[in-house]
Amino acid sequence: MASLLNLRPNIGVYTDPQHNLWLDEADPPVTDIQSGANLREGEVVVQIRSTGICGSDVHFWHAGRIGPMIVEDKHILGHESAGEIITVHSSVTHLKPGDRVAIEPGIPCHTCAPCLRGRYNGCERVLFRSTPPVPGLLRRYIVHPAVWCHKLPSTLSFEDGALLEPLSVALAAIDRANLRLGDAALICGAGPIGLTTLLCARAAGAHPLVITDLDERRLAFAESLTAGRVRPLHVTPDEKPESLASRIVEAMGGTEPDVALECTGAESSIGAAIHAVRFGGTVFVVGVGRNEMQFPFMRLSTREVDLRFQYRYANMWPKAIRLMEAGVLDDIRKLVTHRFPIEDAVRAFETSADPKSGSIKVQITDV
């Protein structure tokens, strides 16, 4: 455990509206951590040890926005983090210095209608780390509410803890799409969220499983990840949704999917999923896409296809921890292909953003 007397300077990974990416000093300053002057009731200070780079982090860097969420000033990235408690407010009794925790990045208000219904992912006043203007977790030290710091069992590493955020996204998708044992399932997209969703669908007993992607290397990775349990299907950029849907059904041995878990947010991919699923099937969109899209309305209507969407997650982190602790999702560790110290964060982001790098999940560490 880090001594409060020997803390290194707090640094963070920033971007800005000009799409720069750099390391700089970050809040809270070490002097504040050591004095405890700004620690409020219910808060703890965490030394971040591992942080995964999400596609949204790269998008905020490159595009400067995701829909209405716009980078308007210098902004700290990162929301997939785990670390070690170094100090706590006197009101916090369930955590102590030295405890290892995974940080749930959303801080809901607990008073709005979605919060009171238990769906705090829809909080009207949420502060979500890394979503502008709320600074992210990709720094050395962070002050965070203790209630959103989930204690890690001894069998899980900091790296495992940083995987809990994308795992919670996938678990929410499986839960809300009502995927059942024996359902034929389509996974659209073999990026980190698609691959994590694939592992969860396999664990839930879905069969057959088909995964689509434009990148043949990622499809090969998906096949090796599941020991041949998934049928990979390569997609070409100019392929019509109806044509792709026919090939999906063919890849499933003639079975139309019960559930499609769409993890790309691409209009053409959503369209193909709508055309592929059975009468009364579900297309569940996990991915983030453009503000406006066109869908095959009459196909949805005449086939009674349920088209549903996801926004983050709620009440998933304890479940994610239990599943990893039990070894049900051990293969998720294979998604971490590259690791960089925080001092090399710029190179980490460049690797994550480069399709030729072969990266799946890049993590930044500070040990």
WOJOBEL-V911837 format. One record per pair of residues at least 6 apart in sequence whose ideal C-beta (glycine too) atoms are under 6 Angstrom apart, sorted by the first residue. I is the first residue (numbers start at 1). J is the second residue. Records with the same first field share a line. If there is no record, write none. Layout:
I: J / J
This chain:
1: 98
2: 47 / 86
4: 34
7: 30
10: 26 / 30 / 140 / 141
11: 23 / 26 / 140
12: 26 / 76 / 139
13: 77 / 138 / 345
14: 22 / 24 / 74 / 76
15: 21 / 61 / 75
16: 74
17: 64 / 71
21: 61 / 346 / 349
26: 139
28: 143
32: 38
33: 45 / 141
39: 89
41: 89 / 91
42: 91 / 145 / 146
43: 89 / 143 / 145
44: 85 / 88 / 92 / 95 / 146
45: 86 / 87 / 141 / 143
46: 83 / 85 / 142 / 144
47: 83 / 84 / 86 / 141
48: 81 / 83
49: 83 / 158 / 366
50: 82 / 158 / 159 / 162 / 363 / 365
51: 78 / 80 / 81 / 138 / 162 / 364
52: 80 / 162 / 361 / 363
53: 352 / 362
54: 80
57: 77
58: 352 / 353
59: 66
60: 71
64: 71
67: 291
69: 131 / 132
70: 132
71: 132
75: 132
76: 135 / 136
77: 130 / 136 / 138
78: 130 / 136 / 137 / 138
79: 105 / 129 / 130 / 136 / 137
80: 162 / 165
81: 103 / 137 / 162
82: 102 / 158 / 161 / 162
84: 100
85: 95 / 97 / 99
86: 97
87: 97
88: 95
92: 146
95: 146
99: 151
100: 152
101: 149 / 150 / 151
102: 150 / 152 / 161 / 164
103: 144 / 149
104: 148 / 317
105: 128 / 129
106: 126 / 128
107: 127 / 145
108: 115 / 120 / 123 / 126
109: 115 / 123 / 125
112: 123 / 124
114: 122 / 123
115: 123
119: 314
120: 314
121: 311 / 312 / 313 / 314
127: 134
128: 134
129: 136 / 137
130: 136
140: 366
150: 317
152: 161
153: 325
155: 325
156: 324
160: 324
162: 363
163: 332
164: 317 / 320
166: 192 / 193 / 196
167: 196 / 320
168: 313 / 316 / 317 / 320
169: 193 / 313
170: 196 / 197 / 200
171: 316 / 319 / 320
172: 313 / 316
173: 197 / 261 / 284 / 286 / 310
174: 200 / 204
177: 259 / 282 / 284
179: 204 / 206 / 259
181: 205
183: 206 / 258 / 259
184: 208 / 252 / 255 / 257 / 258
185: 201 / 206 / 209 / 259
186: 210 / 248 / 257 / 260
187: 194 / 197 / 198 / 211 / 261
188: 212 / 262 / 263 / 264 / 269 / 273
189: 263 / 264
190: 211 / 213 / 218 / 219 / 222
192: 335 / 360 / 361
193: 263
194: 263
195: 222 / 335
197: 261 / 263
198: 211
199: 329 / 331 / 332
202: 226 / 229
203: 328
208: 252
209: 230
210: 231 / 233 / 248 / 251 / 252
211: 222 / 230 / 232
212: 233 / 235
213: 219
214: 235
216: 234
219: 232
222: 230 / 232
223: 232
225: 331 / 334
231: 251
233: 251
241: 268 / 271 / 272 / 275
242: 275
244: 272
245: 272 / 275 / 276
248: 276
249: 256
256: 278
257: 276 / 277
258: 281
259: 282
260: 273 / 277 / 283
261: 284
262: 270 / 273 / 285 / 287
263: 286 / 287
264: 287
265: 287 / 288 / 289
267: 293
271: 296
273: 283
274: 283 / 296 / 299 / 300 / 305
275: 299
277: 283 / 305
279: 303
280: 304
281: 305
282: 306
283: 307
284: 308
285: 309
286: 310
300: 307
323: 329
335: 360 / 361
336: 361 / 363
337: 359 / 360
338: 351 / 359 / 362
339: 363 / 365
340: 348 / 364
341: 365
342: 364 / 366
345: 364
348: 362 / 364
351: 357 / 359 / 362
352: 359 / 362
